[in-house]
Amino acid sequence: MNTTKISKEQRRTDALERVLGNQVIIVTGASSGIGAATAKELAHYGAQVVLAARREAELAKQVDEITGAGNHAVAIPTDISDSAQITRLVEQVVERFGRVDVLVNNAGVGWQVPFADESVERIDHMINVNFRGAILATHAVLPGMLERRHGAIISVASVAGHIAISSMYSATKFGLRGFMLSLRRELQGTGVTASVVSPGYIRTSLSSGSRFPMPGPDVVARTIADLVVKPRREVIVPGYYVPLVTLSNSLPGLVDVGLLATGATPSMRKKR
Ligand SMILES: NC(=O)c1ccc[n+]([C@@H]2O[C@H](COP(=O)([O-])OP(=O)(O)OC[C@H]3O[C@@H](n4cnc5c(N)ncnc54)[C@H](OP(=O)(O)O)[C@@H]3O)[C@@H](O)[C@H]2O)c1
């Protein structure tokens, strides 16, 4: 049993080292949580990782940890809600490394506020980071990938992009999934792939308000690394969310009751 486990892990390591070695990979939202764990995982197997996010001190800390372990990483501070900064990010990576092999669209914000209480500014902000930022970053790296007939786009959506749980957050994640799943079809036969990873609750600053039990970000980081080796349409992680997604698609009325009873969906009823 142990020998089987070891050899499975060894096979994974071999495949990751073979595919990731010297790949130039941009991870957005890499200053904390899932993005930081993903940057570490990819660099561990030999990738040259570019960490992009706004907080420079946090980015520097993540880069120090990666390079301190003998792996390769650089930080390029970037606000993904700003199209000029996205263009500059991709230009700088191409100038420095010659190409982008993989883009991980991970930057995201999330909060649970009854929709009627949202301001227009906050609505715009969530769309610009979670949805428009990922689309524009993809748009910026795609021509080079298509020219070289090689590349992978991986976007971090959410189980909340399958189960409508919070109006603005779910809108951006359903939208991101729609974009990626369509893009995947458009890209068939080009050598460029598009995959979605949809995490359930993961222990990061984004989920700090939630009382549900949850694993740490490494589980998503591993999934993302595996998607570079073996692109797939979509992976829901942890796997125990798959039956919930199926239930939500087949019996949405039952899920309405559960989500409101647990407080997972904000209700406007009490306040008005
Ligand atoms: N944690 C969960 O339960 C969960 C579940 C499903 C999906 N997700 C998704 O996973 C992704 C990562 O979130 P996380 O859980 O790891 O939370 P996190 O620790 O708060 O990380 C969010 C990352 O996004 C970056 N970011 C936010 N606004 C940005 C902007 N304008 N420009 C560039 N980067 C920006 C943050 O960096 P700066 O603040 O330094 O810019 C940070 O690095 C998000 O897309 C989130 O929706 C999370």
The ligand as an SDF file (V2000), in Angstrom:
LIG
                    3D

 48 52  0  0  0  0  0  0  0  0999 V2000
  -10.5200   30.9310   -0.1430 N   0  0  0  0  0  0  0  0  0  0  0  0
  -11.6190   30.3980   -0.6450 C   0  0  0  0  0  0  0  0  0  0  0  0
  -12.4580   29.8030    0.0760 O   0  0  0  0  0  0  0  0  0  0  0  0
  -11.8540   30.4370   -2.1320 C   0  0  0  0  0  0  0  0  0  0  0  0
  -12.8560   29.6100   -2.6570 C   0  0  0  0  0  0  0  0  0  0  0  0
  -13.1000   29.6320   -4.0160 C   0  0  0  0  0  0  0  0  0  0  0  0
  -12.3580   30.4650   -4.8470 C   0  0  0  0  0  0  0  0  0  0  0  0
  -11.3950   31.2680   -4.3010 N   0  0  0  0  0  0  0  0  0  0  0  0
  -10.6610   32.1360   -5.2160 C   0  0  0  0  0  0  0  0  0  0  0  0
   -9.2780   31.9400   -5.0490 O   0  0  0  0  0  0  0  0  0  0  0  0
   -8.5870   33.0980   -5.4860 C   0  0  0  0  0  0  0  0  0  0  0  0
   -7.5180   33.4490   -4.4600 C   0  0  0  0  0  0  0  0  0  0  0  0
   -8.1350   33.8500   -3.2460 O   0  0  0  0  0  0  0  0  0  0  0  0
   -7.5790   33.4040   -1.8110 P   0  0  0  0  0  0  0  0  0  0  0  0
   -8.6160   32.5670   -1.1890 O   0  0  0  0  0  0  0  0  0  0  0  0
   -6.2070   32.8960   -1.9250 O   0  0  0  0  0  0  0  0  0  0  0  0
   -7.6350   34.8030   -1.0340 O   0  0  0  0  0  0  0  0  0  0  0  0
   -6.4760   35.8450   -0.6280 P   0  0  0  0  0  0  0  0  0  0  0  0
   -5.4680   35.2100    0.2420 O   0  0  0  0  0  0  0  0  0  0  0  0
   -7.2140   37.0570   -0.1590 O   0  0  0  0  0  0  0  0  0  0  0  0
   -5.7660   36.1610   -2.0260 O   0  0  0  0  0  0  0  0  0  0  0  0
   -6.3130   37.0180   -2.9690 C   0  0  0  0  0  0  0  0  0  0  0  0
   -5.1850   37.4680   -3.8740 C   0  0  0  0  0  0  0  0  0  0  0  0
   -5.7240   38.3110   -4.8990 O   0  0  0  0  0  0  0  0  0  0  0  0
   -4.9380   39.4700   -4.9580 C   0  0  0  0  0  0  0  0  0  0  0  0
   -5.6660   40.6240   -5.4310 N   0  0  0  0  0  0  0  0  0  0  0  0
   -6.7910   41.1810   -4.9230 C   0  0  0  0  0  0  0  0  0  0  0  0
   -7.1020   42.3000   -5.6130 N   0  0  0  0  0  0  0  0  0  0  0  0
   -6.1520   42.4350   -6.5870 C   0  0  0  0  0  0  0  0  0  0  0  0
   -5.9010   43.3900   -7.6040 C   0  0  0  0  0  0  0  0  0  0  0  0
   -6.7010   44.4610   -7.7720 N   0  0  0  0  0  0  0  0  0  0  0  0
   -4.8200   43.2150   -8.4030 N   0  0  0  0  0  0  0  0  0  0  0  0
   -3.9990   42.1640   -8.2270 C   0  0  0  0  0  0  0  0  0  0  0  0
   -4.1690   41.2240   -7.2880 N   0  0  0  0  0  0  0  0  0  0  0  0
   -5.2400   41.3700   -6.4680 C   0  0  0  0  0  0  0  0  0  0  0  0
   -4.4290   39.6980   -3.5400 C   0  0  0  0  0  0  0  0  0  0  0  0
   -3.2220   40.4470   -3.5810 O   0  0  0  0  0  0  0  0  0  0  0  0
   -3.0610   42.0100   -3.2230 P   0  0  0  0  0  0  0  0  0  0  0  0
   -4.0520   42.3340   -2.1630 O   0  0  0  0  0  0  0  0  0  0  0  0
   -1.6310   42.0790   -2.7830 O   0  0  0  0  0  0  0  0  0  0  0  0
   -3.2890   42.7270   -4.5150 O   0  0  0  0  0  0  0  0  0  0  0  0
   -4.1370   38.2730   -3.1120 C   0  0  0  0  0  0  0  0  0  0  0  0
   -2.8440   37.8980   -3.5270 O   0  0  0  0  0  0  0  0  0  0  0  0
   -9.6440   34.1740   -5.6970 C   0  0  0  0  0  0  0  0  0  0  0  0
   -9.9210   34.2970   -7.0720 O   0  0  0  0  0  0  0  0  0  0  0  0
  -10.8550   33.6230   -4.9760 C   0  0  0  0  0  0  0  0  0  0  0  0
  -12.0490   34.1000   -5.5030 O   0  0  0  0  0  0  0  0  0  0  0  0
  -11.1280   31.2810   -2.9800 C   0  0  0  0  0  0  0  0  0  0  0  0
  1  2  1  0
  2  3  2  0
  2  4  1  0
  4  5  1  0
  4 48  2  0
  5  6  2  0
  6  7  1  0
  7  8  2  0
  8  9  1  0
  8 48  1  0
  9 10  1  0
  9 46  1  0
 10 11  1  0
 11 12  1  0
 11 44  1  0
 12 13  1  0
 13 14  1  0
 14 15  2  0
 14 16  1  0
 14 17  1  0
 17 18  1  0
 18 19  2  0
 18 20  1  0
 18 21  1  0
 21 22  1  0
 22 23  1  0
 23 24  1  0
 23 42  1  0
 24 25  1  0
 25 26  1  0
 25 36  1  0
 26 27  1  0
 26 35  1  0
 27 28  2  0
 28 29  1  0
 29 30  1  0
 29 35  2  0
 30 31  1  0
 30 32  2  0
 32 33  1  0
 33 34  2  0
 34 35  1  0
 36 37  1  0
 36 42  1  0
 37 38  1  0
 38 39  2  0
 38 40  1  0
 38 41  1  0
 42 43  1  0
 44 45  1  0
 44 46  1  0
 46 47  1  0
M  CHG  2   8   1  16  -1
M  END
$$$$
